[in-house]
Amino acid sequence: MSAKLRIKTKGIEIEWEGEVEFLKSEVPDLIASIIQAIGGAGNDENADEVPTTSQTKTFTTASAAAKMQAGSGPELFKIALAKLQISDGIEPASRDKIHDEMKNAARFYNPNMGKNLTQTIEGLLSRGEINEPSSGNYALSHAAYEKFVEKLSS
């Protein structure tokens, strides 16, 4: 029988697939070693980390758009992408997923935003506000992410 394990913490992601017996016998020691190597949860070395879902309240795209007065397609795109990253933990997010999330802010979304999505994405990429880590998948740039978290917290 085969088993899968995935661990994400402190910027490290480990995926493992193999026999259940190995999982039971060897993986606990391996995980303990990894935890020891990267340090415990209360270390000051992590003070500069950007807030994650557990540190930031969850929110909706509509509530964030209202708070930030989203007045354009690019603004709503970044808000929807931020919601997926920060509140839902989805990073990177596909174009379709982001577009669907934009539609959840019905007071701010209009159908032309969907028609202009390619131009919106190209503009945000050229300004360095978003990144495309893989084809058709997007993430906020580090600066845009921090700016959004700051605005959300205020």
N, C-alpha and C positions, 0 to 999 in steps of 0.2 A: 504494500500500500504506500502511496506517495502523499507527501504533505507539503504545504507552502507556508512560508513565514515572511513577513515584511515589517521592517522596523524603520521609522523615520524619527530622528531626534537631532536637535542641535546642528542642523545642516548636513547630517549624515543620513544616508538611506541605504539599507541593507535588504536584499531580497535573497531568499534561499528556497530551494526546492529539492526534496530528497526523501529518503526513507523515514518512516515514522520512528523506527528504533533509534536512528541517529538523532532525530528531533528530541526524543525523550532522554537520551543518555548524554549527548555532547553539547547540544545547543544551550542549555541553561548555563553551563560553564562559560561558553563563548559569549553569551549575553552579559554575564557578570564581568568578564574581562573588558568588554566594550564599555560598559558603564563606568568601570574603574578608570579606563583610559581617557574617556571624555569628561569625567568629573561628575559630581552630584548636581542636583537641581539648584542648590542655593549658592553656587559660586558667583563671585563678583565678575568673573571674566565674561559673563553673558549680559552684563549691564547695558551694552550697546546694541543688543538685538532689537529688531523692530518688533513691536507687539504682535503676537499671534492670536489665533482664534480664542485660545484659553485666557488671554490677557485683555482682549478687546470684546466689547459686547457685540452680540449679533444684531444685525439690522436688515432691513429690506431695501431694495433698490429704490422703491418709491419714497421711503422715509429719508434716505440719504439724498435723493434728488431734490426733495423739498427743502431739506436743511441747507443744501449747497446751491439752491436756485439754478438747477441745470437748465440752461437756455439754448443748448445746441446739441446736435448729434454727437460730436466728439466728447462733450462733457458727459452726456448720458452714457456713452460707450465706456468711458473711464470709470464712472460710478458703478455701472453694471459689472465691469471686470473686477473692480475692487470688492464688490459684494461677494462675487464668486470666490475670490482669493481669500479675503479676510474672514467673512462670515461663514462661508461654506467649505473653505479649505481646498478649493479646486484651483490648481496652478500647474501648468498653464490651462487656459480654457479655449475651447474651439470657438470659431466665428459664430456658428449656429447657436451654441450655448449662450454666448454673450448677447446675441441678438434676441434670443428668447427672454433673457433676463431684462433687457432694455424694455421689452413689451410689458413687463410687470409694473413699470412706472407709467401707467396709462395716462396720468395727467400731464406727463412730459413727453411721451412718445408720440410720434406721428409717422404715418406710413412712408413718407419721404426719407426718413432716417434709414429705413431698410433698403430703399432704392439707392441711397448714397453711401452705403456701408463700405464699399471698396475704397472710395475716396477718403472717407473718414479714417479708415485703417491706414492708408498710405500716408495721410497727413500726420497722424499720431506717430507712426514709425519714423518719418523723416524728422520730426521734432524731438525724437528720443523719449517720448512720453510712454511708449509701450515697446516691448520687445517681442520678437517672433522666434522663440526657441526651437520650434519645429513648424513645418509648413502648415499654415491654417490655424495654428494655436498661438495664443497671445498671453502675455503677462505684463503687468505694470512695470515700468522701469523702477529702479530702487528709489530714485528721487520722487517720482510720482506717487509711489506707494507711501513713502514717509509723509509727503505733503497731504495725502488723503487721510492718513491716520491722524495727523495733527488737526485737520479741519473737522474730522469726525468727533474728536475728543473735545473740541472747544464748544 
